[in-house]
Amino acid sequence: MLDVETINTYYGLSHILFDVSLKVKSGQVVCLLGRNGAGKTTTLKSILGLTPPKMGRIRFKGEEIAGEQPFRLVRKGIGYVPDDRRIFADLTVGENLEIAAKKAAGREDWDEEKVYKLFPTLKGFASRRGGFLSGGEQKMLAIGRALMGNPEFLLLDEPTEGLAPALVRSLGETITRLKEAGLTVLLAEQNVKFTLKLSDYGYIIDNGRICYQGTVKELMEDDDVRKTCGI
C-alpha cells in the first residue's frame, strides 16, 4: 500500500531524514520506533506532504504522491493523527467529528455511531467542547476524527504519549480492532513493548536513518536491537 524510497527531508538548511526507505503492505500494522528527535514525526509528515522530501519517492497504492498537498492525500485515503492531536478546541466533540466526515468509495463508511461504539466515552461528551476534554479523551477524538474521513491507511504519531497505563491498554485494543476492520496502519512510537505487540513488521530509526528493520520476531531476537531499544 505504501512504498517510501530513499527520501531526504530538510527543515530549512537542516538535513533531517537521510535515505529513509520503508514499505507497508495492505492490512498490516507497521511500526516506526525511535527516541525523541530520531525522525519519526518527520517521516510521517513527509509521507503526508506536510514537509515534502527534497529527494526520493513515495508511492501510495502504486501512485507517486511525493510533494502532493495534504488535503489531496486525505482524499486519496490517508488519515493522520498527529502527536499533538490538533482537535478544534472551540467545537464540540460531535462537531469535530462532523466536520471531518467524508464518504467512502465502495466500502463501508465510518460515521459518528461507529466512532462512538469504538470510543463509548466520547458519546457521553458529544456536546462538550474539545478544549474541555482530558488528554486521553482528546486522543480518542483525534483518532475518531481521522476515521470520519474513512481512510484506508492511517498514520498514527506517538498515540500513547501522555496517556495513563489503562488508556494505553485501551488504545492497543483500539488499534487491533482497526486492523480487524480492514485499516492499514503506520505507527510511530517510543513505547517499544506496546508497539511490538501490535505490529507485523517494524523499522527502527535513529538520527534520521533507518538502522534496523524486520518482523517483530526478528527484531525481538536481534541482540543489537534489544540493546538499542531496551527490549
CYANA upper distance limits for C-alpha pairs under 8 A (distance plus 0.5 A):
  1 MET  CA     23 LYS  CA      8.26
  1 MET  CA     24 VAL  CA      6.35
  1 MET  CA     25 LYS  CA      5.65
  1 MET  CA     26 SER  CA      5.68
  1 MET  CA     59 ARG  CA      8.46
  1 MET  CA     60 PHE  CA      6.10
  1 MET  CA     61 LYS  CA      5.14
  1 MET  CA     62 GLY  CA      7.81
  2 LEU  CA     23 LYS  CA      6.07
  2 LEU  CA     24 VAL  CA      5.55
  2 LEU  CA     25 LYS  CA      7.26
  2 LEU  CA     58 ILE  CA      7.89
  2 LEU  CA     59 ARG  CA      6.25
  2 LEU  CA     60 PHE  CA      5.16
  2 LEU  CA     61 LYS  CA      6.74
  2 LEU  CA     62 GLY  CA      8.25
  3 ASP  CA     21 SER  CA      8.13
  3 ASP  CA     22 LEU  CA      6.65
  3 ASP  CA     23 LYS  CA      5.11
  3 ASP  CA     24 VAL  CA      7.13
  3 ASP  CA     57 ARG  CA      8.48
  3 ASP  CA     58 ILE  CA      6.26
  3 ASP  CA     59 ARG  CA      5.59
  3 ASP  CA     60 PHE  CA      7.06
  4 VAL  CA     20 VAL  CA      7.80
  4 VAL  CA     21 SER  CA      5.46
  4 VAL  CA     22 LEU  CA      5.61
  4 VAL  CA     23 LYS  CA      6.65
  4 VAL  CA     47 ILE  CA      8.40
  4 VAL  CA     56 GLY  CA      8.28
  4 VAL  CA     57 ARG  CA      6.51
  4 VAL  CA     58 ILE  CA      5.03
  4 VAL  CA     59 ARG  CA      6.97
  5 GLU  CA     19 ASP  CA      7.90
  5 GLU  CA     20 VAL  CA      7.12
  5 GLU  CA     21 SER  CA      4.99
  5 GLU  CA     22 LEU  CA      7.23
  5 GLU  CA     56 GLY  CA      6.17
  5 GLU  CA     57 ARG  CA      5.56
  5 GLU  CA     58 ILE  CA      6.68
  6 THR  CA     18 PHE  CA      7.87
  6 THR  CA     19 ASP  CA      4.28
  6 THR  CA     20 VAL  CA      5.21
  6 THR  CA     21 SER  CA      5.41
  6 THR  CA     55 MET  CA      7.95
  6 THR  CA     56 GLY  CA      5.42
  6 THR  CA     57 ARG  CA      7.34
  7 ILE  CA     17 LEU  CA      7.47
  7 ILE  CA     18 PHE  CA      7.21
  7 ILE  CA     19 ASP  CA      5.37
  7 ILE  CA     20 VAL  CA      5.63
  7 ILE  CA     21 SER  CA      7.22
  7 ILE  CA     53 PRO  CA      6.40
  7 ILE  CA     54 LYS  CA      7.90
  7 ILE  CA     55 MET  CA      5.84
  7 ILE  CA     56 GLY  CA      4.47
  7 ILE  CA     57 ARG  CA      6.77
  7 ILE  CA     58 ILE  CA      8.32
  8 ASN  CA     15 HIS  CA      7.97
  8 ASN  CA     16 ILE  CA      7.82
  8 ASN  CA     17 LEU  CA      5.42
  8 ASN  CA     18 PHE  CA      5.48
  8 ASN  CA     19 ASP  CA      5.93
  8 ASN  CA     20 VAL  CA      7.33
  8 ASN  CA     53 PRO  CA      5.85
  8 ASN  CA     54 LYS  CA      6.33
  8 ASN  CA     55 MET  CA      5.65
  8 ASN  CA     56 GLY  CA      6.88
  9 THR  CA     15 HIS  CA      6.75
  9 THR  CA     16 ILE  CA      6.13
  9 THR  CA     17 LEU  CA      5.46
  9 THR  CA     18 PHE  CA      7.74
  9 THR  CA     42 THR  CA      8.27
  9 THR  CA     46 SER  CA      7.69
  9 THR  CA     51 THR  CA      7.70
  9 THR  CA     52 PRO  CA      7.27
  9 THR  CA     53 PRO  CA      4.75
  9 THR  CA     54 LYS  CA      6.21
  9 THR  CA     55 MET  CA      7.75
 10 TYR  CA     14 SER  CA      5.85
 10 TYR  CA     15 HIS  CA      4.99
 10 TYR  CA     16 ILE  CA      5.78
 10 TYR  CA     17 LEU  CA      7.50
 10 TYR  CA     51 THR  CA      8.35
 10 TYR  CA     53 PRO  CA      7.52
 10 TYR  CA     54 LYS  CA      7.70
 11 TYR  CA     15 HIS  CA      7.14
 11 TYR  CA     16 ILE  CA      7.37
 11 TYR  CA     51 THR  CA      8.34
 16 ILE  CA     39 GLY  CA      7.31
 16 ILE  CA     42 THR  CA      8.17
 16 ILE  CA    207 ASN  CA      8.18
 16 ILE  CA    208 GLY  CA      6.07
 17 LEU  CA     39 GLY  CA      7.03
 17 LEU  CA     42 THR  CA      8.04
 17 LEU  CA     43 THR  CA      7.92
 17 LEU  CA    207 ASN  CA      8.29
 17 LEU  CA    208 GLY  CA      4.80
 17 LEU  CA    209 ARG  CA      6.84
 18 PHE  CA    208 GLY  CA      6.11
 18 PHE  CA    209 ARG  CA      5.93
 19 ASP  CA     56 GLY  CA      7.96
 19 ASP  CA    209 ARG  CA      7.36
 20 VAL  CA    208 GLY  CA      7.99
 20 VAL  CA    209 ARG  CA      6.44
 20 VAL  CA    210 ILE  CA      6.54
 21 SER  CA    210 ILE  CA      7.88
 22 LEU  CA    203 TYR  CA      8.12
 24 VAL  CA     28 GLN  CA      7.27
 24 VAL  CA     29 VAL  CA      8.38
 24 VAL  CA     30 VAL  CA      6.86
 24 VAL  CA    184 THR  CA      8.43
 24 VAL  CA    186 LEU  CA      7.84
 25 LYS  CA    184 THR  CA      8.13
 26 SER  CA    183 LEU  CA      8.49
 26 SER  CA    184 THR  CA      6.21
 27 GLY  CA    179 LYS  CA      7.07
 27 GLY  CA    182 GLY  CA      6.53
 27 GLY  CA    183 LEU  CA      6.49
 27 GLY  CA    184 THR  CA      5.14
 27 GLY  CA    185 VAL  CA      8.23
 28 GLN  CA    179 LYS  CA      7.74
 28 GLN  CA    183 LEU  CA      8.41
 28 GLN  CA    184 THR  CA      5.75
 28 GLN  CA    185 VAL  CA      6.89
 28 GLN  CA    199 SER  CA      7.93
 28 GLN  CA    200 ASP  CA      6.60
 28 GLN  CA    201 TYR  CA      8.33
 29 VAL  CA    179 LYS  CA      7.64
 29 VAL  CA    184 THR  CA      6.49
 29 VAL  CA    185 VAL  CA      5.18
 29 VAL  CA    186 LEU  CA      6.48
 29 VAL  CA    187 LEU  CA      7.61
 29 VAL  CA    198 LEU  CA      7.38
 29 VAL  CA    199 SER  CA      5.35
 29 VAL  CA    200 ASP  CA      6.10
 29 VAL  CA    201 TYR  CA      7.58
 30 VAL  CA    185 VAL  CA      6.73
 30 VAL  CA    186 LEU  CA      5.45
 30 VAL  CA    187 LEU  CA      6.63
 30 VAL  CA    199 SER  CA      5.91
 30 VAL  CA    200 ASP  CA      6.37
 30 VAL  CA    201 TYR  CA      5.48
 30 VAL  CA    202 GLY  CA      6.02
 30 VAL  CA    203 TYR  CA      8.34
 31 CYS  CA    186 LEU  CA      6.23
 31 CYS  CA    187 LEU  CA      5.11
 31 CYS  CA    188 ALA  CA      6.27
 31 CYS  CA    189 GLU  CA      7.72
 31 CYS  CA    195 THR  CA      7.26
 31 CYS  CA    196 LEU  CA      7.93
 31 CYS  CA    199 SER  CA      6.65
 31 CYS  CA    201 TYR  CA      7.03
 31 CYS  CA    202 GLY  CA      5.21
 31 CYS  CA    203 TYR  CA      6.67
 32 LEU  CA     40 LYS  CA      7.08
 32 LEU  CA    186 LEU  CA      7.74
 32 LEU  CA    187 LEU  CA      6.49
 32 LEU  CA    188 ALA  CA      5.09
 32 LEU  CA    189 GLU  CA      6.86
 32 LEU  CA    202 GLY  CA      6.51
 32 LEU  CA    203 TYR  CA      5.38
 32 LEU  CA    204 ILE  CA      6.23
 32 LEU  CA    205 ILE  CA      7.40
 33 LEU  CA     40 LYS  CA      7.77
 33 LEU  CA    188 ALA  CA      6.46
 33 LEU  CA    189 GLU  CA      5.78
 33 LEU  CA    190 GLN  CA      6.25
 33 LEU  CA    191 ASN  CA      8.41
 33 LEU  CA    192 VAL  CA      7.36
 33 LEU  CA    202 GLY  CA      7.87
 33 LEU  CA    203 TYR  CA      6.64
 33 LEU  CA    204 ILE  CA      5.18
 33 LEU  CA    205 ILE  CA      6.65
 34 GLY  CA     38 ALA  CA      6.20
 34 GLY  CA     39 GLY  CA      8.18
 34 GLY  CA     40 LYS  CA      7.27
 34 GLY  CA    189 GLU  CA      7.28
 34 GLY  CA    190 GLN  CA      6.07
 34 GLY  CA    204 ILE  CA      6.24
 34 GLY  CA    205 ILE  CA      5.75
 34 GLY  CA    206 ASP  CA      6.61
 34 GLY  CA    229 CYS  CA      8.46
 35 ARG  CA    190 GLN  CA      6.22
 35 ARG  CA    206 ASP  CA      7.82
 36 ASN  CA    190 GLN  CA      7.99
 37 GLY  CA    207 ASN  CA      7.94
 38 ALA  CA    205 ILE  CA      6.57
 38 ALA  CA    206 ASP  CA      5.16
 38 ALA  CA    207 ASN  CA      5.35
 38 ALA  CA    208 GLY  CA      6.11
 39 GLY  CA     43 THR  CA      6.59
 39 GLY  CA    205 ILE  CA      7.22
 39 GLY  CA    206 ASP  CA      7.45
 39 GLY  CA    207 ASN  CA      7.15
 39 GLY  CA    208 GLY  CA      5.39
 39 GLY  CA    209 ARG  CA      8.29
 40 LYS  CA     44 LEU  CA      7.06
 40 LYS  CA    157 ASP  CA      8.37
 40 LYS  CA    188 ALA  CA      6.40
 40 LYS  CA    189 GLU  CA      8.21
 40 LYS  CA    205 ILE  CA      7.56
 41 THR  CA     45 LYS  CA      6.62
 41 THR  CA    157 ASP  CA      7.01
 41 THR  CA    188 ALA  CA      7.72
 42 THR  CA     46 SER  CA      6.40
 42 THR  CA     51 THR  CA      7.63
 43 THR  CA     47 ILE  CA      6.86
 44 LEU  CA     48 LEU  CA      6.86
 44 LEU  CA    155 LEU  CA      7.32
 44 LEU  CA    157 ASP  CA      8.03
 44 LEU  CA    188 ALA  CA      8.43
 45 LYS  CA     49 GLY  CA      6.50
 45 LYS  CA     50 LEU  CA      5.44
 45 LYS  CA     51 THR  CA      5.98
 45 LYS  CA     52 PRO  CA      8.05
 46 SER  CA     50 LEU  CA      6.48
 46 SER  CA     51 THR  CA      5.34
 46 SER  CA     52 PRO  CA      5.41
 46 SER  CA     53 PRO  CA      6.42
 46 SER  CA     66 ALA  CA      8.40
 47 ILE  CA     52 PRO  CA      7.92
 47 ILE  CA     58 ILE  CA      7.38
 47 ILE  CA     66 ALA  CA      7.54
 48 LEU  CA     52 PRO  CA      8.39
 48 LEU  CA     68 GLU  CA      8.35
 48 LEU  CA     69 GLN  CA      8.27
 48 LEU  CA     70 PRO  CA      5.97
 48 LEU  CA     73 LEU  CA      7.19
 48 LEU  CA     78 ILE  CA      8.33
 48 LEU  CA     80 TYR  CA      8.40
 49 GLY  CA     66 ALA  CA      7.33
 49 GLY  CA     67 GLY  CA      6.02
 49 GLY  CA     68 GLU  CA      6.30
 49 GLY  CA     69 GLN  CA      6.25
 49 GLY  CA     70 PRO  CA      5.77
 50 LEU  CA     69 GLN  CA      8.19
 50 LEU  CA     70 PRO  CA      6.98
 52 PRO  CA     66 ALA  CA      7.14
 52 PRO  CA     67 GLY  CA      5.66
 53 PRO  CA     66 ALA  CA      7.67
 53 PRO  CA     67 GLY  CA      7.72
 57 ARG  CA     64 GLU  CA      7.57
 57 ARG  CA     65 ILE  CA      8.39
 57 ARG  CA     66 ALA  CA      6.54
 58 ILE  CA     64 GLU  CA      6.30
 58 ILE  CA     65 ILE  CA      6.17
 58 ILE  CA     66 ALA  CA      5.56
 59 ARG  CA     63 GLU  CA      5.51
 59 ARG  CA     64 GLU  CA      4.88
 59 ARG  CA     65 ILE  CA      6.11
 59 ARG  CA     66 ALA  CA      7.80
 60 PHE  CA     64 GLU  CA      7.05
 60 PHE  CA     65 ILE  CA      7.07
 65 ILE  CA     73 LEU  CA      8.20
 68 GLU  CA     72 ARG  CA      7.28
 68 GLU  CA     73 LEU  CA      7.37
 69 GLN  CA     73 LEU  CA      7.12
 70 PRO  CA     74 VAL  CA      6.78
 71 PHE  CA     75 ARG  CA      6.88
 72 ARG  CA     76 LYS  CA      6.85
 73 LEU  CA     77 GLY  CA      7.03
 73 LEU  CA     78 ILE  CA      6.31
 74 VAL  CA     78 ILE  CA      5.22
 74 VAL  CA     79 GLY  CA      6.42
 74 VAL  CA    149 GLY  CA      8.02
 74 VAL  CA    151 PRO  CA      7.87
 77 GLY  CA    149 GLY  CA      8.40
 77 GLY  CA    150 ASN  CA      7.49
 77 GLY  CA    151 PRO  CA      4.81
 77 GLY  CA    152 GLU  CA      5.63
 77 GLY  CA    153 PHE  CA      6.77
 78 ILE  CA    151 PRO  CA      5.67
 78 ILE  CA    152 GLU  CA      6.74
 78 ILE  CA    153 PHE  CA      5.43
 78 ILE  CA    154 LEU  CA      6.36
 78 ILE  CA    155 LEU  CA      7.95
 79 GLY  CA    146 ALA  CA      5.91
 79 GLY  CA    147 LEU  CA      7.64
 79 GLY  CA    149 GLY  CA      7.53
 79 GLY  CA    150 ASN  CA      8.30
 79 GLY  CA    151 PRO  CA      5.76
 79 GLY  CA    152 GLU  CA      8.14
 79 GLY  CA    153 PHE  CA      6.65
 79 GLY  CA    154 LEU  CA      5.13
 79 GLY  CA    155 LEU  CA      6.52
 80 TYR  CA    146 ALA  CA      6.69
 80 TYR  CA    154 LEU  CA      6.35
 80 TYR  CA    155 LEU  CA      5.22
 80 TYR  CA    156 LEU  CA      6.70
 80 TYR  CA    157 ASP  CA      8.46
 81 VAL  CA     85 ARG  CA      6.85
 81 VAL  CA    142 ALA  CA      6.61
 81 VAL  CA    143 ILE  CA      6.53
 81 VAL  CA    146 ALA  CA      7.02
 81 VAL  CA    154 LEU  CA      8.26
 81 VAL  CA    155 LEU  CA      6.68
 81 VAL  CA    156 LEU  CA      5.54
 81 VAL  CA    157 ASP  CA      6.59
 81 VAL  CA    159 PRO  CA      8.45
 82 PRO  CA     86 ARG  CA      7.60
 82 PRO  CA    156 LEU  CA      7.14
 82 PRO  CA    157 ASP  CA      5.69
 82 PRO  CA    158 GLU  CA      8.13
 83 ASP  CA    156 LEU  CA      8.26
 83 ASP  CA    157 ASP  CA      5.41
 83 ASP  CA    158 GLU  CA      5.73
 83 ASP  CA    159 PRO  CA      6.93
 83 ASP  CA    161 GLU  CA      8.10
 85 ARG  CA    138 GLN  CA      7.35
 85 ARG  CA    139 LYS  CA      6.64
 85 ARG  CA    142 ALA  CA      6.04
 86 ARG  CA    142 ALA  CA      7.82
 87 ILE  CA     96 ASN  CA      7.59
 87 ILE  CA    130 GLY  CA      7.20
 87 ILE  CA    138 GLN  CA      7.68
 87 ILE  CA    141 LEU  CA      7.93
 87 ILE  CA    142 ALA  CA      6.65
 88 PHE  CA     96 ASN  CA      6.90
 88 PHE  CA    130 GLY  CA      6.73
 88 PHE  CA    131 GLY  CA      7.98
 89 ALA  CA    129 ARG  CA      6.66
 89 ALA  CA    130 GLY  CA      4.90
 89 ALA  CA    131 GLY  CA      4.53
 89 ALA  CA    132 PHE  CA      8.10
 90 ASP  CA    129 ARG  CA      6.20
 90 ASP  CA    130 GLY  CA      6.84
 90 ASP  CA    131 GLY  CA      6.87
 91 LEU  CA     95 GLU  CA      6.21
 91 LEU  CA     96 ASN  CA      6.54
 91 LEU  CA    129 ARG  CA      5.69
 91 LEU  CA    130 GLY  CA      6.51
 92 THR  CA     96 ASN  CA      6.60
 92 THR  CA    126 ALA  CA      6.99
 92 THR  CA    127 SER  CA      5.74
 92 THR  CA    128 ARG  CA      5.46
 92 THR  CA    129 ARG  CA      4.35
 92 THR  CA    130 GLY  CA      6.01
 93 VAL  CA     97 LEU  CA      6.91
 93 VAL  CA    122 LEU  CA      7.72
 93 VAL  CA    125 PHE  CA      7.08
 93 VAL  CA    126 ALA  CA      5.31
 93 VAL  CA    127 SER  CA      6.58
 93 VAL  CA    128 ARG  CA      6.48
 93 VAL  CA    129 ARG  CA      6.55
 93 VAL  CA    130 GLY  CA      6.24
 93 VAL  CA    141 LEU  CA      7.56
 94 GLY  CA     98 GLU  CA      6.56
 94 GLY  CA    112 GLU  CA      8.21
 94 GLY  CA    126 ALA  CA      5.43
 94 GLY  CA    127 SER  CA      6.83
 95 GLU  CA     99 ILE  CA      6.47
 96 ASN  CA    100 ALA  CA      7.28
 96 ASN  CA    130 GLY  CA      8.26
 96 ASN  CA    141 LEU  CA      8.34
 96 ASN  CA    145 ARG  CA      7.09
 97 LEU  CA    101 ALA  CA      7.00
 97 LEU  CA    112 GLU  CA      7.29
 97 LEU  CA    141 LEU  CA      8.26
 97 LEU  CA    144 GLY  CA      7.41
 97 LEU  CA    145 ARG  CA      5.46
 97 LEU  CA    148 MET  CA      6.89
 98 GLU  CA    112 GLU  CA      8.10
 98 GLU  CA    148 MET  CA      8.19
100 ALA  CA    145 ARG  CA      6.41
100 ALA  CA    146 ALA  CA      7.70
100 ALA  CA    148 MET  CA      6.19
100 ALA  CA    149 GLY  CA      6.19
101 ALA  CA    111 ASP  CA      7.80
101 ALA  CA    145 ARG  CA      8.27
101 ALA  CA    148 MET  CA      5.15
101 ALA  CA    149 GLY  CA      5.63
101 ALA  CA    150 ASN  CA      8.20
102 LYS  CA    148 MET  CA      6.82
102 LYS  CA    149 GLY  CA      5.19
102 LYS  CA    150 ASN  CA      6.82
103 LYS  CA    109 ASP  CA      6.78
103 LYS  CA    149 GLY  CA      7.67
103 LYS  CA    150 ASN  CA      7.19
104 ALA  CA    108 GLU  CA      7.21
104 ALA  CA    109 ASP  CA      6.02
104 ALA  CA    149 GLY  CA      8.35
104 ALA  CA    150 ASN  CA      6.11
104 ALA  CA    151 PRO  CA      8.38
109 ASP  CA    150 ASN  CA      6.78
110 TRP  CA    114 LYS  CA      6.49
110 TRP  CA    115 VAL  CA      7.49
110 TRP  CA    147 LEU  CA      6.76
110 TRP  CA    148 MET  CA      5.99
110 TRP  CA    149 GLY  CA      8.15
110 TRP  CA    150 ASN  CA      6.26
111 ASP  CA    115 VAL  CA      6.79
111 ASP  CA    148 MET  CA      6.38
112 GLU  CA    116 TYR  CA      6.55
112 GLU  CA    148 MET  CA      7.90
113 GLU  CA    117 LYS  CA      6.70
114 LYS  CA    118 LEU  CA      6.72
115 VAL  CA    119 PHE  CA      6.54
115 VAL  CA    144 GLY  CA      6.17
115 VAL  CA    147 LEU  CA      8.10
115 VAL  CA    148 MET  CA      8.30
116 TYR  CA    120 PRO  CA      5.50
116 TYR  CA    121 THR  CA      7.99
116 TYR  CA    122 LEU  CA      6.57
116 TYR  CA    123 LYS  CA      5.79
118 LEU  CA    174 THR  CA      7.72
119 PHE  CA    123 LYS  CA      7.86
119 PHE  CA    140 MET  CA      7.31
119 PHE  CA    144 GLY  CA      8.49
120 PRO  CA    124 GLY  CA      7.80
121 THR  CA    125 PHE  CA      7.50
121 THR  CA    137 GLU  CA      8.17
122 LEU  CA    126 ALA  CA      6.58
122 LEU  CA    137 GLU  CA      7.66
122 LEU  CA    140 MET  CA      8.15
122 LEU  CA    141 LEU  CA      7.77
128 ARG  CA    132 PHE  CA      7.45
128 ARG  CA    133 LEU  CA      8.19
129 ARG  CA    133 LEU  CA      7.76
130 GLY  CA    138 GLN  CA      7.35
133 LEU  CA    137 GLU  CA      6.14
133 LEU  CA    138 GLN  CA      6.37
134 SER  CA    138 GLN  CA      6.60
135 GLY  CA    139 LYS  CA      6.74
135 GLY  CA    162 GLY  CA      7.84
135 GLY  CA    163 LEU  CA      7.75
136 GLY  CA    140 MET  CA      6.90
136 GLY  CA    162 GLY  CA      8.37
136 GLY  CA    163 LEU  CA      6.44
136 GLY  CA    167 LEU  CA      7.46
137 GLU  CA    141 LEU  CA      6.71
138 GLN  CA    142 ALA  CA      6.56
139 LYS  CA    143 ILE  CA      6.84
139 LYS  CA    159 PRO  CA      7.66
140 MET  CA    144 GLY  CA      6.53
141 LEU  CA    145 ARG  CA      6.40
142 ALA  CA    146 ALA  CA      6.81
143 ILE  CA    147 LEU  CA      6.78
144 GLY  CA    148 MET  CA      6.81
145 ARG  CA    149 GLY  CA      7.57
146 ALA  CA    150 ASN  CA      7.91
146 ALA  CA    151 PRO  CA      7.96
146 ALA  CA    154 LEU  CA      8.48
147 LEU  CA    151 PRO  CA      6.82
151 PRO  CA    183 LEU  CA      8.08
152 GLU  CA    182 GLY  CA      8.16
152 GLU  CA    183 LEU  CA      5.93
152 GLU  CA    184 THR  CA      6.84
153 PHE  CA    183 LEU  CA      6.39
153 PHE  CA    184 THR  CA      5.25
153 PHE  CA    185 VAL  CA      6.27
153 PHE  CA    186 LEU  CA      8.29
154 LEU  CA    183 LEU  CA      7.55
154 LEU  CA    184 THR  CA      6.69
154 LEU  CA    185 VAL  CA      5.29
154 LEU  CA    186 LEU  CA      6.82
155 LEU  CA    185 VAL  CA      6.52
155 LEU  CA    186 LEU  CA      5.54
155 LEU  CA    187 LEU  CA      6.69
155 LEU  CA    188 ALA  CA      8.38
156 LEU  CA    185 VAL  CA      7.76
156 LEU  CA    186 LEU  CA      6.75
156 LEU  CA    187 LEU  CA      5.36
156 LEU  CA    188 ALA  CA      6.64
157 ASP  CA    187 LEU  CA      6.76
157 ASP  CA    188 ALA  CA      5.43
157 ASP  CA    189 GLU  CA      7.16
158 GLU  CA    187 LEU  CA      8.02
158 GLU  CA    188 ALA  CA      6.13
158 GLU  CA    189 GLU  CA      5.26
158 GLU  CA    190 GLN  CA      7.56
159 PRO  CA    171 LEU  CA      8.49
159 PRO  CA    189 GLU  CA      7.77
160 THR  CA    168 VAL  CA      6.29
160 THR  CA    171 LEU  CA      8.09
160 THR  CA    189 GLU  CA      8.17
160 THR  CA    191 ASN  CA      7.95
163 LEU  CA    167 LEU  CA      6.44
163 LEU  CA    168 VAL  CA      6.58
164 ALA  CA    168 VAL  CA      6.78
165 PRO  CA    169 ARG  CA      6.84
166 ALA  CA    170 SER  CA      6.83
167 LEU  CA    171 LEU  CA      6.50
168 VAL  CA    172 GLY  CA      6.79
169 ARG  CA    173 GLU  CA      7.01
170 SER  CA    174 THR  CA      6.78
171 LEU  CA    175 ILE  CA      6.76
172 GLY  CA    176 THR  CA      6.82
172 GLY  CA    194 PHE  CA      7.90
172 GLY  CA    198 LEU  CA      7.54
173 GLU  CA    177 ARG  CA      6.75
174 THR  CA    178 LEU  CA      6.72
175 ILE  CA    179 LYS  CA      6.79
175 ILE  CA    198 LEU  CA      8.09
176 THR  CA    180 GLU  CA      6.79
176 THR  CA    198 LEU  CA      7.31
177 ARG  CA    181 ALA  CA      6.61
178 LEU  CA    182 GLY  CA      7.08
178 LEU  CA    183 LEU  CA      6.16
179 LYS  CA    183 LEU  CA      5.43
179 LYS  CA    184 THR  CA      6.86
179 LYS  CA    185 VAL  CA      7.97
187 LEU  CA    195 THR  CA      8.28
189 GLU  CA    195 THR  CA      7.41
191 ASN  CA    195 THR  CA      6.64
192 VAL  CA    196 LEU  CA      6.55
192 VAL  CA    229 CYS  CA      7.47
192 VAL  CA    231 ILE  CA      7.68
193 LYS  CA    197 LYS  CA      6.92
193 LYS  CA    231 ILE  CA      7.42
194 PHE  CA    198 LEU  CA      7.56
195 THR  CA    199 SER  CA      6.79
196 LEU  CA    200 ASP  CA      8.35
196 LEU  CA    202 GLY  CA      8.17
196 LEU  CA    216 VAL  CA      6.69
199 SER  CA    216 VAL  CA      7.35
200 ASP  CA    215 THR  CA      6.70
200 ASP  CA    216 VAL  CA      6.67
201 TYR  CA    213 GLN  CA      8.20
201 TYR  CA    214 GLY  CA      6.35
201 TYR  CA    215 THR  CA      4.83
201 TYR  CA    216 VAL  CA      6.02
202 GLY  CA    213 GLN  CA      6.10
202 GLY  CA    214 GLY  CA      6.13
202 GLY  CA    215 THR  CA      6.57
202 GLY  CA    216 VAL  CA      6.82
202 GLY  CA    219 LEU  CA      8.06
203 TYR  CA    210 ILE  CA      7.17
203 TYR  CA    211 CYS  CA      8.22
203 TYR  CA    212 TYR  CA      6.32
203 TYR  CA    213 GLN  CA      4.85
203 TYR  CA    214 GLY  CA      7.29
204 ILE  CA    210 ILE  CA      6.23
204 ILE  CA    211 CYS  CA      6.35
204 ILE  CA    212 TYR  CA      5.67
204 ILE  CA    213 GLN  CA      6.75
205 ILE  CA    209 ARG  CA      5.88
205 ILE  CA    210 ILE  CA      4.85
205 ILE  CA    211 CYS  CA      6.24
205 ILE  CA    212 TYR  CA      7.81
206 ASP  CA    210 ILE  CA      6.97
206 ASP  CA    211 CYS  CA      7.11
212 TYR  CA    219 LEU  CA      8.47
212 TYR  CA    225 VAL  CA      7.83
213 GLN  CA    219 LEU  CA      7.62
214 GLY  CA    218 GLU  CA      6.10
214 GLY  CA    219 LEU  CA      6.37
215 THR  CA    219 LEU  CA      6.72
216 VAL  CA    220 MET  CA      6.53
217 LYS  CA    221 GLU  CA      6.68
218 GLU  CA    222 ASP  CA      6.66
219 LEU  CA    225 VAL  CA      6.67
219 LEU  CA    226 ARG  CA      7.98
220 MET  CA    225 VAL  CA      7.72
220 MET  CA    226 ARG  CA      6.95
220 MET  CA    231 ILE  CA      7.79
221 GLU  CA    225 VAL  CA      8.49
221 GLU  CA    226 ARG  CA      7.94
222 ASP  CA    226 ARG  CA      6.66
223 ASP  CA    227 LYS  CA      6.61
224 ASP  CA    228 THR  CA      6.55
225 VAL  CA    229 CYS  CA      6.38
225 VAL  CA    230 GLY  CA      8.41
225 VAL  CA    231 ILE  CA      8.32
226 ARG  CA    230 GLY  CA      5.90
226 ARG  CA    231 ILE  CA      5.28
227 LYS  CA    231 ILE  CA      7.47
